[in-house]
Amino acid sequence: QPQAQPKGRELFRGQRKESEGSVDCPNLEFEYGDADGHGAELAELYSYTEEPELSHNRRCFEEDFHTQVPDRRWLELARAQQKAYVMHLLDGLEVVNRDKRLRVARAILYLAQGVFGDCDNEGDVLHWSRHNCFLLYQLGTFSAFLELLNMEIENSQACSSALRKPAISLADSTELRVLLSVMYLMVENIRVEQETDPPEWKTCRETFRTELSFPVHTEEPFALLLFTMVTKFCSGHAPHFPMKKVLLLLWKVLLLTLGGFEALQAMKVRRREELGLPPLPEDSIQVVRGMRAASPPTYAIELVEQQQQQQKPRGHRSRRPLMKQDSLDIYNERDPFKNDEGGVDEEENDDVDSGIEGELDLMERDTLIPAMPAQRLPIERVSFPKGLPWAPKVRQKDIEHFLEASRNKFIGFTLGQDTETLIGLPRPIHESVKTLKQHKYISISDVQIKNEEELEKCPMSLGEEEVQETPCEVLYRAMLYNLPQYMIALLKILLAAAPTSKAKTDSINILADVLPEEMPITVLQSMKLGIDVNRHKEIIVKSISALLLLLLKHFKLNHIYQFEYVSQHLVFANCIPLILKFFNQNIMSYITAKNSISVLDYPHCTVCDLPELTAESLEAGDNNQFCWRNLFSCINLLRILNKLTKWKHSRTMMLVVFKSAPILKRALKVKQAMMQLYVLKLLKIQTKYLGRQWRKSNMKTMSAIYQKVRHRMNDDWAYGNDIDARPWDFQAEECTLRANIEAFNSRRYDKAQESEFAPVDNCLQSVLGQRLELPHDFHYSYELWLEREVFSQPIRWEELL
């Protein structure tokens, strides 16, 4: 009998190793931001199969440059000479001959890539790339390339030849890739701010931002052209479009024109001031940065411990409550609800029978030494922040519900939305209402919804609403009529790029801009292409997840119903199950994937001699602890899921119906605080629907939610006692929301609606006396028209009453 315990422990260790390194996963030193480092973002523009084109660009530039400026290097030229040469290149873009145009475009691309042939190290390449991009922009290169891009999109010959081909490769999108690469390099280099930037560059950046946000010549912002390319690609009319480059450029254009997360936070603070709302209780970006990751919940341990307890004789059991108490003292001394990682080592199992063995096993203790935790305490106590990270929030609706329930209980009737009258209610209720009001939070959305209701009620007396012409407003107005198609197209591409999706015949081919003309022959080439394809898909997921999150956040700040319109179309296009499907994989292996060959990354490959690639060097990959872009994508997708489901019972039920709890719980294995926070938020909103047994066997997750997620006073998330008493009419909820969105869109954007309030001519004589223009052949079909429109139509006399 004594042998049972070590066996159980070995079994647990074996299972723990299998469970994707959950306990052994190290803390990930990841800093979330608008984008990755500047070099990494430029490197992701190129696939490894495009690498030979770098030297081709260089040749095109040098052949032309040496005829114009003999015996000189680009870096040695004075600024005036550089300008003169760029103007010469831009003239070359005006020629009719397509091949000559392409050679000039390649020479300009080489400039934008940082004239790497003259540079000695990566830093120089990046420096000259920035310098040249600002120079190119100042001389009007971007608008010249925009015209070429428009021509190339309309090029029906390229579309039809791509449609006829059985397999599309890099060669089909050569012109488009060169144009998009130049535009991407310009947008990315101008977007990134550095302290050493001269004042003229800062002015340049603002001018560029305005030019992209508020179009002067065309009727639409630049981002809309890229959205149109995405829908055209997904509809199958242009399968040769290089989608990765389009999506990367679209994301960066939105980042430049709308602003990143820091800018968004500043805009939110400013908007609250304008509306006279109290300041935000905390800066959410800073709070999340200061968070620590919790240990992930374990799976196998409860089963092992239960087996152990069943095998042990009753003699042991009499001592167990003392041991449990002992272990509780250790944890109480550390006060699990005051620090950020409290309750982390506590077992998920709620059963009193599970003693200290399992808990210490988690910390890899082989022997029971009560002195050990006591020695560690002072160190841990120093590093743990006290208190909960977020200030609690209360909505006006919560106070109303609380008072309604209290009045029904103590007085027997309610007073509607009155939150001031407390007559007849006992003293503790007065105290509760006071506390609730202290933490009351009015969001910008609440104010916007209220304004919208008033405008709907009194359109005449309130008159025209003043709408600020922000980049966000201009973009929404441009996207409005095709917005459902844009969302469906983005999700289609996301589905095709997700690692969990199977290759189906009807799914779109997103590899047109990565597959070479000649497929690989050797094993080494196949391995390289395999890595390239996986990397290509990861970059697509990263750009779509980032741009969707950016759109949702900016539209929400601009107007809540713009955000709801986008959200609803994402939900209708099955975004919720798609994201859950994405997470239904081994997330740890996705985040630690090594789908990159660092020696082939730009700008390294341009200045260093490439070593001989071997299967071993390809397999080794880089030595990073995790893949930045994949962790970034996962956090973005979780944030999108949160945005779609927050305060929407119908969508929360979708999470429950699609059995998201085990999928999300697996994602907690990633020891990164921000990712864990968004997973815990998603678990919190559905906890009350998951039943008591789930809560009982997931106490560790429950305690992590308590520590990391913001508290809403009166929110019964952990118990869900009254859930059966309130069956939600989910369809009605979505329909009401849809009606509100449509009312908002038609009021603000359908100018034809104004005729509803225009004066009406109701004099019978003048109306009948008006001359109407009839079609010239009308007298031939007059009798037929009478029969169809007048005699055969039943007259509803009651409608005249």
Salt bridges, closest charged atoms under 4 A:
GLU20 OE1 - LYS669 NZ 3.60
GLU41 OE1 - LYS252 NZ 2.84
GLU41 OE2 - LYS542 NZ 2.78
GLU44 OE1 - LYS542 NZ 2.68
GLU44 OE2 - ARG629 NH1 3.00
GLU50 OE2 - ARG177 NH1 2.85
GLU50 OE1 - LYS245 NZ 2.75
GLU53 OE1 - ARG106 NH1 3.63
GLU53 OE2 - ARG177 NH2 2.98
GLU62 OE2 - ARG58 NE 3.05
GLU63 OE1 - ARG103 NH2 2.42
ASP64 OD2 - HIS88 NE2 3.05
GLU76 OE1 - ARG72 NE 3.91
GLU76 OE2 - ARG73 NH1 3.72
GLU152 OE2 - ARG98 NH2 2.99
ASP172 OD1 - LYS165 NZ 2.64
GLU175 OE2 - ARG98 NE 3.34
GLU188 OE2 - HIS38 ND1 3.89
GLU188 OE1 - ARG191 NE 3.02
GLU188 OE1 - LYS252 NZ 3.27
ASP197 OD1 - ARG130 NH2 2.52
ASP197 OD2 - ARG205 NH2 2.78
GLU200 OE1 - ARG79 NH2 3.96
GLU206 OE2 - ARG209 NH1 2.67
GLU262 OE2 - ARG289 NH2 3.21
GLU282 OE2 - ARG710 NH2 2.96
ASP335 OD2 - LYS338 NZ 3.41
ASP340 OD1 - LYS708 NZ 3.42
GLU341 OE1 - ARG292 NH2 3.63
ASP345 OD2 - ARG334 NH1 3.63
GLU348 OE1 - LYS665 NZ 3.33
ASP353 OD2 - ARG317 NH1 3.96
GLU359 OE2 - LYS324 NZ 3.41
ASP361 OD1 - ARG9 NE 3.26
GLU364 OE2 - ARG16 NH2 2.56
ASP366 OD1 - ARG13 NH2 2.83
GLU380 OE1 - ARG334 NE 3.33
GLU380 OE2 - ARG376 NH2 2.59
ASP398 OD1 - ARG395 NH2 3.77
GLU420 OE2 - LYS437 NZ 3.32
GLU452 OE1 - HIS559 NE2 3.70
GLU452 OE2 - ARG747 NE 2.86
GLU465 OE1 - ARG747 NH2 2.89
GLU465 OE2 - ARG748 NH2 2.97
GLU469 OE2 - ARG477 NH1 2.92
GLU473 OE1 - ARG748 NH1 3.01
ASP513 OD1 - HIS536 NE2 3.35
GLU538 OE1 - ARG629 NE 2.90
GLU564 OE2 - LYS648 NZ 3.02
ASP601 OD1 - ARG535 NH2 3.72
ASP722 OD2 - ARG726 NH2 3.49
GLU733 OE2 - HIS649 ND1 3.68
GLU734 OE2 - ARG651 NE 2.84
GLU742 OE2 - ARG738 NE 3.81
GLU789 OE2 - ARG788 NE 3.33
